[in-house]
Amino acid sequence: MKSGIKLAIILAVILIFSGCAYVHIKTPYDTDLDKTELGSKIGIAQAYSLFWLVSWGDASYAAAAKNGNIKTLRHADQETTQIFLGIYTRWRVIVYGD
């Protein structure tokens, strides 16, 4: 019984520290970040996936710009959150502009 609990704890630690249990990454869609002007508005669009079987949402630039009432895009970021090997996944596109 005690060896089963030890094994479960070791596996949980391995999953957490290997990035399998929880991942949260935010990356820019730009190469010259030192010259980027963000603009005065922010728009966000999201899409989700559950159990690798069902997905919904619209994480496109167009949807994010529409949600933020942005006519001119200046910069964009991508954010991904995954829980336990992708059982739950959220993609976000964040756009900045005027």
N, C-alpha and C positions, 0 to 999 in steps of 0.2 A: 504494500500500500504506500509506504513512504517513498519507495523508489519511483512509483508512478507519479507522485506529486513532484518529486525532484525533476523528473523527465519533463513534465508539463511546464515547470518554471524555466528550465533550460531552453526548451523550444520557444516559449514566449519571449524570452530575452533575445534569442537569435533572430526571431521574426522582427522584433522592434528595432534592433540595431542594424539589421541588414536592409531596412527600407521596405520590407514586405508588408508590415502591418499598417504603416501610415507614411504617405508621401505627400508633400506640399511643395510645389515648385512654381516660381514666377520668373518668367524670362521676357526680355524685351524683343520686339520685332524691329530692330534698328541696328545699323552698324556704326553710325557716327553719333554716339550718344552725347558727346561733348558739344555738339552743334544743334541739339534737338530743342525746339520750343514746343511746350506741351499744349498751349492754348487755354481757353477759359472754361471749356466744358468737358465733361467726362461722360462716356456712355459705356454700359456694360451689357454683354450678352452671354448667356450660359446654356450649356447642354449637359445632360446627365446620362449615366448608364448604370444599370442595376443587374447584378448577377450575370454579366456578359451576354444577356439575352435581350434586354429591353433598353432602348435609349430614346431620349426625347429632348427637345429644345433646339435652339438655333444659336450657335456660338460663332456667327459670321461677323465680319467687319460691318457689313451693311446693317445687320440687326443692332449691333452696338451703336453705330452712328445714329440710327433712327431713334433708339432709346434715349440717347443723349441730345437729340436735336442738333446734331453736328453736320455741317455742310462741307467743311474742309478738314480732312484728317491730317494730323501732324505727327502722331506717335501712337503705337499700340503695344500692349503687353499681353502675354498669354499666361494664364495661371491654371495649373492642374493639381487636383487633390484626389488621391486614391486611398482607399481603405482596404486593407487585407487583400493584396494581390489583384486589386481592381474589382472586387465584388461591388463596391460603390465607387463611381468616378464622377468628378465634376470638372468640366472644362469651362473656363471663362476667358473671354476676350474683352480687354479694357482698352478703349480708344480715347484719345485726347485730341481736341481740336477746337475749332470755332464755328 
